[in-house]
C-alpha cells in the first residue's frame, strides 16, 4: 500500500499533474468533531495531524472536508485515515461514475452535485461531466469516504451542499442524526435537493421555448435551444440514474454505516431521487414534443408560403394568357381593329385577376 501511495504522490508532483490548488488560500480544509456530549468543535489546523487520536476515542464523530486536494492533503488523508489504494487512484483520476465502493473498514461514495455559476468539476468552463456555456448544466464531483466514526468529503469546486451541511452540523442542528449514516444522508440529501431548482429552471426554459415556437419564432435559434436542453437532460440522467442505484445499494443494509436510525432517511432520499428522475423523463417528453411542434410549425409556415406563391402565380397567369393571345402575329383576330380593344383587354385582365384574388382569399390562401 505504501508503494501505491508513493506512486500517486509521484504523479501529483509531476509538472502535468492534475492536483493543483487553485487560488491558494481561498479554500482550506475544514475539520469538525462531534463529541460524546453532543458538542461540535472545529479543529484547528495543527489538530488535523492528530485526527487518528480522535478516531481512537469512543463516541467521537469526525468530519474532514478537503476542497481541491493537493499533495499534502492526500498525504494527510492517507496518514490519518489509511485510505485504500484504489480510493487514492479514484481521487487522482476523478470523473468517476456515481458509485459505492466498499473496502475493509472503509466505504467510498462518489456523487455529483448540480452547481450553478462555477467553473465545473474540473476547473474548466465546460463542467466536469458535462455542462455547457452560459446557463448549461454544471456538475461538481464529490467523493465521500466513510468509516466507523468518520466522514471525509473531497471536492474540486465550491459546494453549496457541503457548506449548508457544515453549518448545520457545526451548530448541532437536530435534523442531522449524529452518526456516520446520518451525516452521509444530510450531505446526499442536500446534493439531491440541489437538483430541484435546476429542474424548475429547465421547466421555465421549456415553457418559454414553447411560447416562442407557438408565436412563430421557430428559427435556428429555437432549434438550437431545444437541442441544448435535450443534451442537458441526457447529461443529468446519465449522472442521476447511477446515483439512484447507489442509494439503493445503501438501502440493502450491506454496509454498517447505514444503521436502523438512518435507514428511514435513506428511504426518503431514494424517493427524492425517483422524483427527480421522473421529472427528467417528463421534461424529455416535453422537449421531444417541443421539437415536433417546432418542425410542425416550420412545415406549416412553408405550406402557407407555397400556397401564397401558388395563388400569386395563378393570378398572374390570367393577364399573361390574354397578353400572349393578343401578342400572336395573325392578321384576322377578334376585335383587332376595335378602338377600345386595348382598354377592354386591360379591363378584362383586371377583372379576372381581382376575381382570382377574391377566390383564393375566400379559401385563406392569403
C-alpha positions in Angstrom: 0.0 0.0 0.0 2.9 2.4 0.8 4.3 1.8 -2.6 1.0 2.6 -4.2 0.7 5.9 -2.2 4.2 6.9 -3.3 3.2 6.3 -6.9 0.2 8.5 -6.6 2.3 11.2 -4.9 4.9 11.0 -7.6 2.2 11.5 -10.2 0.9 14.5 -8.4 4.3 16.2 -8.2 4.8 15.9 -12.0 4.6 19.2 -13.9 1.4 17.9 -15.7 -0.3 16.6 -12.6 -4.0 17.3 -12.1 -3.8 18.3 -8.5 -3.0 21.9 -8.1 -4.5 24.2 -5.5 -6.3 26.9 -7.5 -6.4 30.3 -5.8 -4.3 29.2 -2.9 -5.7 30.2 0.4 -9.3 30.6 -0.7 -10.2 27.0 0.0 -8.9 25.3 3.1 -9.5 22.1 4.9 -12.4 22.1 7.4 -12.3 19.6 10.3 -15.2 19.2 12.7 -15.6 16.7 15.6 -18.8 15.9 17.4 -18.1 14.9 21.0 -20.0 12.3 23.0 -21.6 15.2 24.9 -23.2 16.5 21.7 -20.9 19.5 21.4 -19.4 20.2 18.0 -15.9 21.6 17.8 -14.0 22.9 14.8 -10.5 21.5 14.6 -7.5 23.9 14.4 -5.1 23.4 11.5 -2.4 21.9 13.8 -5.0 19.4 15.2 -5.6 17.9 11.8 -2.4 15.8 12.3 -4.0 14.3 15.4 -7.2 13.0 13.9 -6.1 9.4 14.3 -6.0 10.1 18.1 -9.6 11.4 18.0 -10.8 8.4 16.0 -9.4 6.1 18.7 -11.6 7.7 21.3 -15.1 6.2 21.5 -18.1 8.3 20.8 -16.3 10.9 18.6 -17.6 11.6 15.1 -15.0 13.4 12.8 -15.8 15.1 9.5 -13.0 16.5 7.4 -13.8 18.4 4.2 -10.9 18.8 1.7 -11.5 21.1 -1.3 -9.2 20.8 -4.3 -6.8 18.4 -2.7 -3.1 18.9 -3.2 -0.2 16.5 -2.4 -0.1 17.4 1.3 -3.9 16.8 1.5 -3.6 13.3 0.1 -0.7 12.6 2.4 -2.8 13.8 5.4 -5.7 11.6 4.3 -3.5 8.5 3.9 -1.8 9.1 7.2 -4.8 9.8 9.3 -7.5 7.6 7.6 -5.4 4.9 5.9 -7.1 5.3 2.5 -7.3 2.2 0.3 -5.0 2.5 -2.8 -8.0 2.3 -5.1 -9.5 5.3 -3.3 -6.4 7.3 -3.9 -6.5 6.2 -7.6 -10.0 7.5 -7.9 -9.1 10.8 -6.3 -6.3 11.1 -8.8 -8.2 10.2 -12.0 -11.5 11.7 -10.9 -14.6 11.9 -13.2 -15.7 8.7 -11.7 -19.2 7.3 -12.3 -21.5 7.7 -9.2 -21.0 4.5 -7.2 -20.4 2.9 -3.9 -17.1 1.1 -3.3 -16.6 -1.0 -0.1 -13.2 -1.8 1.4 -12.3 -3.2 4.7 -13.3 -0.7 7.4 -14.0 1.9 4.7 -16.6 2.8 2.2 -16.4 5.3 -0.7 -19.3 7.1 -2.3 -19.0 9.2 -5.5 -21.8 11.6 -6.2 -22.3 14.7 -8.3 -23.9 18.0 -7.3 -25.7 20.4 -9.6 -23.9 23.7 -9.2 -24.8 27.0 -10.8 -22.2 29.6 -11.7 -18.9 27.8 -11.1 -16.3 26.6 -13.5 -17.3 23.0 -13.4 -15.9 19.9 -11.6 -12.6 20.0 -13.4 -12.0 23.7 -13.0 -12.7 24.4 -16.6 -15.6 26.3 -18.1 -17.3 23.3 -19.6 -18.0 21.3 -16.5 -16.5 18.0 -15.4 -19.1 15.6 -16.6 -20.9 17.9 -18.9 -22.0 21.4 -18.7 -22.5 23.9 -21.4 -21.6 27.5 -21.7 -24.0 30.1 -20.2 -26.8 28.5 -18.3 -26.0 24.9 -19.1 -25.7 22.1 -16.5 -22.6 22.2 -14.4 -21.8 19.3 -12.1 -19.4 19.2 -9.2 -17.8 15.9 -8.3 -17.8 14.9 -4.6 -16.1 11.8 -3.0 -17.3 10.8 0.4 -15.1 8.4 2.4 -16.8 6.9 5.4 -15.6 4.7 8.3 -17.0 3.6 11.6 -16.7 7.1 13.1 -15.6 9.5 10.4 -16.6 11.0 7.1 -14.2 12.6 4.6 -15.5 14.8 1.8 -13.3 15.6 -1.1 -14.4 18.0 -3.8 -12.9 20.2 -6.6 -15.3 23.1 -6.7 -17.3 25.3 -4.3 -20.2 23.1 -3.0 -23.4 24.7 -1.6 -24.4 21.3 -0.2 -21.2 20.9 1.8 -21.4 24.4 3.0 -25.0 24.1 4.1 -24.4 20.8 5.9 -21.3 22.1 7.5 -23.2 25.0 9.1 -26.0 22.6 10.3 -23.5 20.1 11.7 -21.4 22.7 13.4 -24.5 24.3 15.0 -25.8 21.0 16.2 -29.0 21.1 14.1 -31.4 18.3 15.3 -32.1 17.5 11.6 -28.7 15.7 11.4 -28.5 12.4 13.2 -25.1 12.4 15.0 -23.9 9.2 13.3 -21.9 8.4 10.2 -25.1 7.4 8.4 -26.9 10.5 9.5 -24.1 12.8 8.2 -23.9 10.9 4.9 -27.6 11.3 4.5 -27.5 15.0 5.2 -24.8 15.5 2.5 -26.5 13.3 -0.1 -29.9 14.9 0.7 -28.5 18.4 0.2 -26.9 17.2 -3.1 -30.2 15.7 -4.4 -32.3 18.7 -3.3 -30.0 20.9 -5.3 -31.4 19.3 -8.5 -34.9 20.6 -7.9 -34.1 24.3 -8.6 -32.3 23.2 -11.7 -35.3 21.3 -12.9 -37.5 24.3 -12.2 -35.2 26.4 -14.4 -35.3 23.8 -17.1 -39.1 23.7 -16.9 -39.3 27.5 -17.3 -36.9 27.4 -20.3 -39.1 24.7 -21.9 -42.3 26.7 -21.3 -40.7 29.9 -22.7 -39.5 27.9 -25.7 -42.9 26.5 -26.4 -44.4 30.0 -26.3 -41.8 31.3 -28.7 -42.5 28.4 -31.1 -46.3 28.9 -31.0 -45.7 32.7 -31.6 -43.8 31.8 -34.8 -40.2 32.3 -33.6 -39.1 28.8 -34.6 -35.9 29.7 -36.4 -32.5 28.1 -35.9 -32.2 29.8 -32.5 -35.2 27.9 -31.2 -33.9 24.6 -32.6 -30.5 25.2 -31.1 -32.2 25.8 -27.7 -34.2 22.6 -27.9 -31.2 20.6 -28.7 -29.2 22.2 -25.9 -32.0 21.4 -23.3 -32.1 17.9 -24.6 -28.4 17.4 -24.1 -28.6 18.8 -20.6 -31.4 16.4 -19.7 -29.4 13.5 -21.0 -26.4 14.6 -19.0 -28.4 14.8 -15.9 -29.9 11.4 -16.4 -26.5 9.9 -17.0 -25.5 11.1 -13.6 -28.7 10.7 -11.6 -29.5 7.1 -12.7 -26.3 5.7 -11.2 -26.9 7.8 -8.1 -30.3 6.1 -7.7 -28.6 2.7 -7.9 -26.0 4.0 -5.4 -28.7 4.9 -2.8 -30.4 1.6 -3.5 -27.1 -0.2 -2.6 -27.0 1.7 0.7 -30.6 0.7 1.4 -29.7 -3.0 1.1 -28.0 -2.7 4.5 -24.9 -4.4 3.3 -22.8 -1.7 5.0 -22.7 -1.0 8.7 -22.7 2.8 8.1 -26.5 2.6 7.4 -28.0 1.7 10.8 -31.6 1.4 11.9 -31.7 5.1 12.8 -30.6 6.4 9.5 -32.4 3.8 7.3 -35.7 5.7 7.0 -33.8 8.8 5.9 -32.1 7.0 3.1 -35.5 5.6 2.0 -36.7 9.3 1.8 -33.5 10.1 -0.2 -34.3 7.3 -2.6 -37.8 8.7 -3.0 -36.4 12.2 -3.8 -34.2 10.7 -6.5 -37.1 8.8 -8.0 -39.0 12.2 -8.2 -36.1 13.8 -9.9 -35.7 11.1 -12.4 -39.5 11.1 -13.1 -39.3 14.9 -13.7 -36.4 14.3 -16.1 -38.3 11.8 -18.1 -41.3 14.2 -18.2 -39.1 17.0 -19.4 -37.5 14.8 -22.0 -41.0 14.0 -23.4 -41.8 17.7 -23.3 -38.6 18.6 -25.2 -39.4 15.9 -27.8 -42.9 17.3 -28.2 -41.5 20.8 -28.4 -39.1 19.6 -31.2 -42.0 18.1 -33.0 -44.0 21.3 -32.6 -41.1 23.3 -34.0 -40.9 21.0 -37.0 -44.7 21.2 -37.5 -44.8 25.0 -37.3 -41.9 25.2 -39.7 -43.7 22.9 -42.1 -47.0 24.7 -41.8 -45.3 28.0 -42.5 -43.6 26.5 -45.5 -47.0 25.3 -46.7 -48.5 28.7 -46.2 -45.7 30.3 -48.2 -46.2 27.8 -51.0 -49.9 28.5 -51.1 -49.4 32.2 -51.4 -46.9 31.7 -54.2 -49.2 29.4 -56.0 -52.1 31.8 -55.7 -49.9 34.7 -57.0 -48.8 32.5 -59.9 -52.3 31.7 -60.9 -53.4 35.3 -60.7 -50.5 36.4 -62.9 -51.2 33.6 -65.4 -54.6 35.3 -66.3 -53.2 38.5 -67.8 -50.2 36.6 -69.2 -52.6 34.3 -71.1 -54.6 37.2 -72.6 -51.4 39.2 -73.4 -50.0 36.1 -75.0 -53.0 35.5 -77.2 -53.1 39.1 -78.5 -49.4 39.1 -79.0 -49.6 36.4 -81.7 -48.8 37.8 -85.1 -52.1 37.0 -87.0 -54.0 39.4 -89.3 -57.5 38.2 -88.6 -58.1 38.3 -84.8 -61.3 39.3 -82.9 -61.6 43.0 -82.1 -58.1 43.6 -83.6 -59.2 46.9 -85.2 -61.7 48.0 -82.4 -60.7 51.4 -81.0 -61.4 50.3 -77.4 -59.8 46.9 -77.7 -56.7 47.8 -75.7 -58.7 49.2 -72.8 -61.1 46.4 -72.9 -58.3 43.8 -72.7 -56.8 45.6 -69.7 -60.2 45.7 -68.0 -60.8 42.0 -68.6 -57.3 41.3 -67.2 -58.0 43.4 -64.1 -61.4 41.8 -63.5 -60.1 38.3 -63.9 -57.1 39.0 -61.6 -59.4 40.5 -59.0 -61.8 37.5 -59.2 -58.9 35.1 -58.8 -57.6 37.0 -55.8 -61.0 37.0 -54.2 -61.3 33.3 -54.8 -58.0 32.5 -53.1 -58.7 35.0 -50.3 -62.0 33.3 -49.5 -60.1 30.0 -49.1 -57.5 31.6 -46.8 -54.6 31.3 -49.2 -53.6 34.9 -48.4 
